[in-house]
Amino acid sequence: MNDLSNMVALIDRDFKLAFRLGGGWFHGLLFFAIFVGFTAFAMGPEKSVLAPLAPALVWLAAALSVQLASADLFQSDMDDGTVQVLTAEGQSLPLYVIAKCIALWTSAIVPFVVATPLFLMMYGLDAAASLKVAFIILIGSPPLALASLSAAALNAGIRSGGLLTSALSAPITIPVLIFGVGASMATLDADRLFSPELSVLVAICLLLFVAAPTFAALSLRLALE
C-alpha cells in the first residue's frame, strides 16, 4: 500500500506542476498546434492535397509533441533527490516510472488528442473521420509516451537535452508511427475503425507497458551510480 500511495502522490504532484504557468502540457499542445497549423498553411488550401496527408502529419506532430513534453521528465527528480530517496527507502522504481507516465499522459498528451479532431478538420476531413483518427491516436499515445519515457530515463543524468532523447526513442517511435498511420489510413480508405494495423498498435502498447517501466527503472538506477 505504501508504494501505491506514493504512486498516487507522485501523479498528483506532477499533474499539479504540469498545469502551473509554463507547464509541459502547454508546450506540447502549443507545438502540436504550430506544427499542424504551419503545415496546413505551407501546403496550401487544397483539400485534395491536405486530406490524404492528414493522418501522417498529425501522427508526426503527436510524436514530436510527446518527445518535447518528456525530454526532461526525470531530470528534476534527479536534481532534487526524489529518485535517490525512493531508492534509499526501497520503493518500487517501476511503479514510480508508471506514475510519471500516467502524469505525462493525462497532463501533456490528452489535451492535444482532444484537440486533434479540430486540426484534422482543418486538413479537410469530415467530423466522423476526424473522430476516428483521433481515437486511433489516443490508442497510440501510450506507446509514444512509454518510448519517450524510456529514452528520458536512459538520458537522465547526462544533461544532453532533448535531442538525444528523441534519438534514443526513435527505434520504438518509428514502428508506432508506421502502424498508427496505417491504421488511420485504413479507417479513411476502407471506412473501418478496427484493422490489422490497429491490432499491432495495441500489441505494441501492451508490450511496452510491460517492458518500458522495468527498463526505465534500470536506467535510473544506472544514472544514480
C-alpha positions as protocol buffer text, in pm:
chain_id: "A"
residue {
  index: 1
  type: MET
  ca { x: 0 y: 0 z: 0 }
}
residue {
  index: 2
  type: ASN
  ca { x: 291 y: 232 z: 71 }
}
residue {
  index: 3
  type: ASP
  ca { x: 415 y: 201 z: -289 }
}
residue {
  index: 4
  type: LEU
  ca { x: 67 y: 267 z: -424 }
}
residue {
  index: 5
  type: SER
  ca { x: 12 y: 568 z: -201 }
}
residue {
  index: 6
  type: ASN
  ca { x: 348 y: 710 z: -310 }
}
residue {
  index: 7
  type: MET
  ca { x: 248 y: 647 z: -671 }
}
residue {
  index: 8
  type: VAL
  ca { x: -78 y: 839 z: -628 }
}
residue {
  index: 9
  type: ALA
  ca { x: 106 y: 1123 z: -453 }
}
residue {
  index: 10
  type: LEU
  ca { x: 361 y: 1145 z: -737 }
}
residue {
  index: 11
  type: ILE
  ca { x: 85 y: 1154 z: -1000 }
}
residue {
  index: 12
  type: ASP
  ca { x: -95 y: 1429 z: -807 }
}
residue {
  index: 13
  type: ARG
  ca { x: 229 y: 1629 z: -767 }
}
residue {
  index: 14
  type: ASP
  ca { x: 330 y: 1602 z: -1134 }
}
residue {
  index: 15
  type: PHE
  ca { x: -23 y: 1678 z: -1250 }
}
residue {
  index: 16
  type: LYS
  ca { x: -35 y: 1997 z: -1043 }
}
residue {
  index: 17
  type: LEU
  ca { x: 313 y: 2103 z: -1154 }
}
residue {
  index: 18
  type: ALA
  ca { x: 222 y: 2044 z: -1519 }
}
residue {
  index: 19
  type: PHE
  ca { x: -69 y: 2287 z: -1502 }
}
residue {
  index: 20
  type: ARG
  ca { x: 124 y: 2568 z: -1344 }
}
residue {
  index: 21
  type: LEU
  ca { x: 228 y: 2856 z: -1569 }
}
residue {
  index: 22
  type: GLY
  ca { x: 470 y: 2727 z: -1830 }
}
residue {
  index: 23
  type: GLY
  ca { x: 391 y: 2361 z: -1766 }
}
residue {
  index: 24
  type: GLY
  ca { x: 495 y: 2095 z: -2015 }
}
residue {
  index: 25
  type: TRP
  ca { x: 134 y: 2031 z: -2116 }
}
residue {
  index: 26
  type: PHE
  ca { x: 114 y: 2378 z: -2269 }
}
residue {
  index: 27
  type: HIS
  ca { x: 443 y: 2339 z: -2457 }
}
residue {
  index: 28
  type: GLY
  ca { x: 329 y: 2010 z: -2610 }
}
residue {
  index: 29
  type: LEU
  ca { x: -12 y: 2145 z: -2710 }
}
residue {
  index: 30
  type: LEU
  ca { x: 139 y: 2466 z: -2848 }
}
residue {
  index: 31
  type: PHE
  ca { x: 396 y: 2277 z: -3053 }
}
residue {
  index: 32
  type: PHE
  ca { x: 124 y: 2044 z: -3185 }
}
residue {
  index: 33
  type: ALA
  ca { x: -90 y: 2340 z: -3289 }
}
residue {
  index: 34
  type: ILE
  ca { x: 202 y: 2525 z: -3451 }
}
residue {
  index: 35
  type: PHE
  ca { x: 322 y: 2218 z: -3642 }
}
residue {
  index: 36
  type: VAL
  ca { x: -23 y: 2128 z: -3774 }
}
residue {
  index: 37
  type: GLY
  ca { x: -118 y: 2488 z: -3849 }
}
residue {
  index: 38
  type: PHE
  ca { x: 205 y: 2583 z: -4025 }
}
residue {
  index: 39
  type: THR
  ca { x: 197 y: 2262 z: -4229 }
}
residue {
  index: 40
  type: ALA
  ca { x: -157 y: 2336 z: -4344 }
}
residue {
  index: 41
  type: PHE
  ca { x: -61 y: 2688 z: -4450 }
}
residue {
  index: 42
  type: ALA
  ca { x: 260 y: 2572 z: -4621 }
}
residue {
  index: 43
  type: MET
  ca { x: 81 y: 2308 z: -4831 }
}
residue {
  index: 44
  type: GLY
  ca { x: -198 y: 2538 z: -4944 }
}
residue {
  index: 45
  type: PRO
  ca { x: -575 y: 2535 z: -4909 }
}
residue {
  index: 46
  type: GLU
  ca { x: -648 y: 2245 z: -5148 }
}
residue {
  index: 47
  type: LYS
  ca { x: -833 y: 1974 z: -4958 }
}
residue {
  index: 48
  type: SER
  ca { x: -737 y: 1720 z: -5223 }
}
residue {
  index: 49
  type: VAL
  ca { x: -374 y: 1770 z: -5120 }
}
residue {
  index: 50
  type: LEU
  ca { x: -417 y: 1809 z: -4745 }
}
residue {
  index: 51
  type: ALA
  ca { x: -670 y: 1535 z: -4664 }
}
residue {
  index: 52
  type: PRO
  ca { x: -465 y: 1232 z: -4780 }
}
residue {
  index: 53
  type: LEU
  ca { x: -165 y: 1352 z: -4578 }
}
residue {
  index: 54
  type: ALA
  ca { x: -361 y: 1449 z: -4266 }
}
residue {
  index: 55
  type: PRO
  ca { x: -310 y: 1125 z: -4066 }
}
residue {
  index: 56
  type: ALA
  ca { x: 66 y: 1114 z: -4126 }
}
residue {
  index: 57
  type: LEU
  ca { x: 117 y: 1482 z: -4042 }
}
residue {
  index: 58
  type: VAL
  ca { x: -93 y: 1468 z: -3726 }
}
residue {
  index: 59
  type: TRP
  ca { x: 81 y: 1149 z: -3608 }
}
residue {
  index: 60
  type: LEU
  ca { x: 418 y: 1313 z: -3666 }
}
residue {
  index: 61
  type: ALA
  ca { x: 306 y: 1620 z: -3472 }
}
residue {
  index: 62
  type: ALA
  ca { x: 187 y: 1396 z: -3189 }
}
residue {
  index: 63
  type: ALA
  ca { x: 518 y: 1206 z: -3170 }
}
residue {
  index: 64
  type: LEU
  ca { x: 725 y: 1524 z: -3165 }
}
residue {
  index: 65
  type: SER
  ca { x: 496 y: 1684 z: -2906 }
}
residue {
  index: 66
  type: VAL
  ca { x: 530 y: 1384 z: -2674 }
}
residue {
  index: 67
  type: GLN
  ca { x: 908 y: 1392 z: -2704 }
}
residue {
  index: 68
  type: LEU
  ca { x: 911 y: 1763 z: -2629 }
}
residue {
  index: 69
  type: ALA
  ca { x: 697 y: 1714 z: -2319 }
}
residue {
  index: 70
  type: SER
  ca { x: 901 y: 1419 z: -2187 }
}
residue {
  index: 71
  type: ALA
  ca { x: 1257 y: 1522 z: -2273 }
}
residue {
  index: 72
  type: ASP
  ca { x: 1347 y: 1621 z: -1914 }
}
residue {
  index: 73
  type: LEU
  ca { x: 1084 y: 1413 z: -1739 }
}
residue {
  index: 74
  type: PHE
  ca { x: 1319 y: 1264 z: -1480 }
}
residue {
  index: 75
  type: GLN
  ca { x: 1583 y: 1534 z: -1461 }
}
residue {
  index: 76
  type: SER
  ca { x: 1413 y: 1750 z: -1197 }
}
residue {
  index: 77
  type: ASP
  ca { x: 1355 y: 1445 z: -977 }
}
residue {
  index: 78
  type: MET
  ca { x: 1720 y: 1351 z: -1017 }
}
residue {
  index: 79
  type: ASP
  ca { x: 1827 y: 1705 z: -926 }
}
residue {
  index: 80
  type: ASP
  ca { x: 1609 y: 1742 z: -615 }
}
residue {
  index: 81
  type: GLY
  ca { x: 1688 y: 1393 z: -486 }
}
residue {
  index: 82
  type: THR
  ca { x: 1344 y: 1235 z: -529 }
}
residue {
  index: 83
  type: VAL
  ca { x: 1478 y: 932 z: -717 }
}
residue {
  index: 84
  type: GLN
  ca { x: 1760 y: 889 z: -465 }
}
residue {
  index: 85
  type: VAL
  ca { x: 1516 y: 897 z: -172 }
}
residue {
  index: 86
  type: LEU
  ca { x: 1283 y: 643 z: -335 }
}
residue {
  index: 87
  type: THR
  ca { x: 1577 y: 413 z: -400 }
}
residue {
  index: 88
  type: ALA
  ca { x: 1713 y: 451 z: -46 }
}
residue {
  index: 89
  type: GLU
  ca { x: 1371 y: 374 z: 103 }
}
residue {
  index: 90
  type: GLY
  ca { x: 1334 y: 63 z: -112 }
}
residue {
  index: 91
  type: GLN
  ca { x: 1035 y: 198 z: -303 }
}
residue {
  index: 92
  type: SER
  ca { x: 944 y: 41 z: -637 }
}
residue {
  index: 93
  type: LEU
  ca { x: 1106 y: 236 z: -919 }
}
residue {
  index: 94
  type: PRO
  ca { x: 890 y: 66 z: -1186 }
}
residue {
  index: 95
  type: LEU
  ca { x: 580 y: 196 z: -1005 }
}
residue {
  index: 96
  type: TYR
  ca { x: 743 y: 539 z: -989 }
}
residue {
  index: 97
  type: VAL
  ca { x: 801 y: 523 z: -1366 }
}
residue {
  index: 98
  type: ILE
  ca { x: 438 y: 421 z: -1425 }
}
residue {
  index: 99
  type: ALA
  ca { x: 327 y: 717 z: -1211 }
}
residue {
  index: 100
  type: LYS
  ca { x: 537 y: 953 z: -1422 }
}
residue {
  index: 101
  type: CYS
  ca { x: 390 y: 803 z: -1739 }
}
residue {
  index: 102
  type: ILE
  ca { x: 32 y: 844 z: -1616 }
}
residue {
  index: 103
  type: ALA
  ca { x: 101 y: 1205 z: -1518 }
}
residue {
  index: 104
  type: LEU
  ca { x: 264 y: 1273 z: -1856 }
}
residue {
  index: 105
  type: TRP
  ca { x: -21 y: 1112 z: -2048 }
}
residue {
  index: 106
  type: THR
  ca { x: -302 y: 1289 z: -1863 }
}
residue {
  index: 107
  type: SER
  ca { x: -141 y: 1633 z: -1848 }
}
residue {
  index: 108
  type: ALA
  ca { x: 55 y: 1660 z: -2173 }
}
residue {
  index: 109
  type: ILE
  ca { x: -93 y: 1412 z: -2422 }
}
residue {
  index: 110
  type: VAL
  ca { x: -469 y: 1409 z: -2360 }
}
residue {
  index: 111
  type: PRO
  ca { x: -501 y: 1787 z: -2429 }
}
residue {
  index: 112
  type: PHE
  ca { x: -369 y: 1765 z: -2785 }
}
residue {
  index: 113
  type: VAL
  ca { x: -554 y: 1438 z: -2852 }
}
residue {
  index: 114
  type: VAL
  ca { x: -877 y: 1617 z: -2758 }
}
residue {
  index: 115
  type: ALA
  ca { x: -782 y: 1898 z: -2997 }
}
residue {
  index: 116
  type: THR
  ca { x: -690 y: 1657 z: -3280 }
}
residue {
  index: 117
  type: PRO
  ca { x: -1035 y: 1644 z: -3449 }
}
residue {
  index: 118
  type: LEU
  ca { x: -1033 y: 2023 z: -3489 }
}
residue {
  index: 119
  type: PHE
  ca { x: -695 y: 2016 z: -3662 }
}
residue {
  index: 120
  type: LEU
  ca { x: -795 y: 1722 z: -3881 }
}
residue {
  index: 121
  type: MET
  ca { x: -1099 y: 1915 z: -3999 }
}
residue {
  index: 122
  type: MET
  ca { x: -857 y: 2197 z: -4083 }
}
residue {
  index: 123
  type: TYR
  ca { x: -697 y: 1949 z: -4322 }
}
residue {
  index: 124
  type: GLY
  ca { x: -1032 y: 1882 z: -4487 }
}
residue {
  index: 125
  type: LEU
  ca { x: -1152 y: 1565 z: -4314 }
}
residue {
  index: 126
  type: ASP
  ca { x: -1514 y: 1544 z: -4208 }
}
residue {
  index: 127
  type: ALA
  ca { x: -1610 y: 1524 z: -3841 }
}
residue {
  index: 128
  type: ALA
  ca { x: -1673 y: 1147 z: -3835 }
}
residue {
  index: 129
  type: ALA
  ca { x: -1337 y: 1064 z: -3995 }
}
residue {
  index: 130
  type: SER
  ca { x: -1160 y: 1310 z: -3768 }
}
residue {
  index: 131
  type: LEU
  ca { x: -1304 y: 1146 z: -3457 }
}
residue {
  index: 132
  type: LYS
  ca { x: -1198 y: 801 z: -3578 }
}
residue {
  index: 133
  type: VAL
  ca { x: -840 y: 911 z: -3644 }
}
residue {
  index: 134
  type: ALA
  ca { x: -830 y: 1091 z: -3308 }
}
residue {
  index: 135
  type: PHE
  ca { x: -944 y: 769 z: -3139 }
}
residue {
  index: 136
  type: ILE
  ca { x: -659 y: 577 z: -3303 }
}
residue {
  index: 137
  type: ILE
  ca { x: -410 y: 843 z: -3193 }
}
residue {
  index: 138
  type: LEU
  ca { x: -550 y: 810 z: -2840 }
}
residue {
  index: 139
  type: ILE
  ca { x: -475 y: 436 z: -2852 }
}
residue {
  index: 140
  type: GLY
  ca { x: -129 y: 501 z: -2995 }
}
residue {
  index: 141
  type: SER
  ca { x: -38 y: 774 z: -2749 }
}
residue {
  index: 142
  type: PRO
  ca { x: 60 y: 544 z: -2459 }
}
residue {
  index: 143
  type: PRO
  ca { x: 330 y: 369 z: -2670 }
}
residue {
  index: 144
  type: LEU
  ca { x: 463 y: 711 z: -2773 }
}
residue {
  index: 145
  type: ALA
  ca { x: 470 y: 816 z: -2407 }
}
residue {
  index: 146
  type: LEU
  ca { x: 637 y: 492 z: -2293 }
}
residue {
  index: 147
  type: ALA
  ca { x: 900 y: 512 z: -2566 }
}
residue {
  index: 148
  type: SER
  ca { x: 986 y: 873 z: -2484 }
}
residue {
  index: 149
  type: LEU
  ca { x: 978 y: 798 z: -2112 }
}
residue {
  index: 150
  type: SER
  ca { x: 1225 y: 509 z: -2152 }
}
residue {
  index: 151
  type: ALA
  ca { x: 1458 y: 731 z: -2351 }
}
residue {
  index: 152
  type: ALA
  ca { x: 1429 y: 1011 z: -2096 }
}
residue {
  index: 153
  type: ALA
  ca { x: 1523 y: 768 z: -1818 }
}
residue {
  index: 154
  type: LEU
  ca { x: 1822 y: 644 z: -2017 }
}
residue {
  index: 155
  type: ASN
  ca { x: 1920 y: 1004 z: -2075 }
}
residue {
  index: 156
  type: ALA
  ca { x: 1878 y: 1103 z: -1707 }
}
residue {
  index: 157
  type: GLY
  ca { x: 2192 y: 1243 z: -1558 }
}
residue {
  index: 158
  type: ILE
  ca { x: 2361 y: 1304 z: -1892 }
}
residue {
  index: 159
  type: ARG
  ca { x: 2211 y: 1653 z: -1927 }
}
residue {
  index: 160
  type: SER
  ca { x: 2241 y: 1638 z: -2305 }
}
residue {
  index: 161
  type: GLY
  ca { x: 1898 y: 1783 z: -2374 }
}
residue {
  index: 162
  type: GLY
  ca { x: 1601 y: 1658 z: -2570 }
}
residue {
  index: 163
  type: LEU
  ca { x: 1787 y: 1578 z: -2893 }
}
residue {
  index: 164
  type: LEU
  ca { x: 1944 y: 1263 z: -2750 }
}
residue {
  index: 165
  type: THR
  ca { x: 1610 y: 1161 z: -2601 }
}
residue {
  index: 166
  type: SER
  ca { x: 1449 y: 1185 z: -2946 }
}
residue {
  index: 167
  type: ALA
  ca { x: 1729 y: 979 z: -3099 }
}
residue {
  index: 168
  type: LEU
  ca { x: 1707 y: 709 z: -2830 }
}
residue {
  index: 169
  type: SER
  ca { x: 1329 y: 677 z: -2861 }
}
residue {
  index: 170
  type: ALA
  ca { x: 1333 y: 660 z: -3243 }
}
residue {
  index: 171
  type: PRO
  ca { x: 1361 y: 276 z: -3272 }
}
residue {
  index: 172
  type: ILE
  ca { x: 1032 y: 241 z: -3083 }
}
residue {
  index: 173
  type: THR
  ca { x: 861 y: 559 z: -3203 }
}
residue {
  index: 174
  type: ILE
  ca { x: 904 y: 478 z: -3573 }
}
residue {
  index: 175
  type: PRO
  ca { x: 710 y: 145 z: -3563 }
}
residue {
  index: 176
  type: VAL
  ca { x: 435 y: 317 z: -3363 }
}
residue {
  index: 177
  type: LEU
  ca { x: 415 y: 586 z: -3631 }
}
residue {
  index: 178
  type: ILE
  ca { x: 411 y: 329 z: -3912 }
}
residue {
  index: 179
  type: PHE
  ca { x: 125 y: 124 z: -3770 }
}
residue {
  index: 180
  type: GLY
  ca { x: -55 y: 429 z: -3632 }
}
residue {
  index: 181
  type: VAL
  ca { x: -60 y: 598 z: -3971 }
}
residue {
  index: 182
  type: GLY
  ca { x: -153 y: 266 z: -4134 }
}
residue {
  index: 183
  type: ALA
  ca { x: -448 y: 219 z: -3900 }
}
residue {
  index: 184
  type: SER
  ca { x: -560 y: 577 z: -3963 }
}
residue {
  index: 185
  type: MET
  ca { x: -537 y: 535 z: -4340 }
}
residue {
  index: 186
  type: ALA
  ca { x: -733 y: 209 z: -4319 }
}
residue {
  index: 187
  type: THR
  ca { x: -1004 y: 398 z: -4132 }
}
residue {
  index: 188
  type: LEU
  ca { x: -1024 y: 661 z: -4406 }
}
residue {
  index: 189
  type: ASP
  ca { x: -987 y: 431 z: -4708 }
}
residue {
  index: 190
  type: ALA
  ca { x: -1199 y: 134 z: -4602 }
}
residue {
  index: 191
  type: ASP
  ca { x: -1422 y: 321 z: -4355 }
}
residue {
  index: 192
  type: ARG
  ca { x: -1344 y: 71 z: -4078 }
}
residue {
  index: 193
  type: LEU
  ca { x: -1223 y: 150 z: -3732 }
}
residue {
  index: 194
  type: PHE
  ca { x: -1061 y: -184 z: -3650 }
}
residue {
  index: 195
  type: SER
  ca { x: -783 y: -309 z: -3876 }
}
residue {
  index: 196
  type: PRO
  ca { x: -474 y: -536 z: -3858 }
}
residue {
  index: 197
  type: GLU
  ca { x: -259 y: -225 z: -3816 }
}
residue {
  index: 198
  type: LEU
  ca { x: -461 y: -121 z: -3513 }
}
residue {
  index: 199
  type: SER
  ca { x: -420 y: -470 z: -3364 }
}
residue {
  index: 200
  type: VAL
  ca { x: -42 y: -441 z: -3399 }
}
residue {
  index: 201
  type: LEU
  ca { x: -56 y: -94 z: -3242 }
}
residue {
  index: 202
  type: VAL
  ca { x: -243 y: -234 z: -2941 }
}
residue {
  index: 203
  type: ALA
  ca { x: 10 y: -519 z: -2916 }
}
residue {
  index: 204
  type: ILE
  ca { x: 298 y: -268 z: -2913 }
}
residue {
  index: 205
  type: CYS
  ca { x: 120 y: -75 z: -2639 }
}
residue {
  index: 206
  type: LEU
  ca { x: 81 y: -388 z: -2422 }
}
residue {
  index: 207
  type: LEU
  ca { x: 441 y: -494 z: -2481 }
}
residue {
  index: 208
  type: LEU
  ca { x: 578 y: -152 z: -2386 }
}
residue {
  index: 209
  type: PHE
  ca { x: 354 y: -132 z: -2080 }
}
residue {
  index: 210
  type: VAL
  ca { x: 523 y: -448 z: -1953 }
}
residue {
  index: 211
  type: ALA
  ca { x: 881 y: -375 z: -2062 }
}
residue {
  index: 212
  type: ALA
  ca { x: 922 y: 4 z: -2050 }
}
residue {
  index: 213
  type: PRO
  ca { x: 879 y: 62 z: -1672 }
}
residue {
  index: 214
  type: THR
  ca { x: 1138 y: -206 z: -1590 }
}
residue {
  index: 215
  type: PHE
  ca { x: 1381 y: -74 z: -1850 }
}
residue {
  index: 216
  type: ALA
  ca { x: 1336 y: 285 z: -1732 }
}
residue {
  index: 217
  type: ALA
  ca { x: 1382 y: 183 z: -1367 }
}
residue {
  index: 218
  type: LEU
  ca { x: 1709 y: 6 z: -1452 }
}
residue {
  index: 219
  type: SER
  ca { x: 1824 y: 312 z: -1646 }
}
residue {
  index: 220
  type: LEU
  ca { x: 1754 y: 535 z: -1346 }
}
residue {
  index: 221
  type: ARG
  ca { x: 1949 y: 303 z: -1117 }
}
residue {
  index: 222
  type: LEU
  ca { x: 2244 y: 321 z: -1355 }
}
residue {
  index: 223
  type: ALA
  ca { x: 2220 y: 701 z: -1359 }
}
residue {
  index: 224
  type: LEU
  ca { x: 2249 y: 706 z: -980 }
}
residue {
  index: 225
  type: GLU
  ca { x: 2574 y: 507 z: -981 }
}
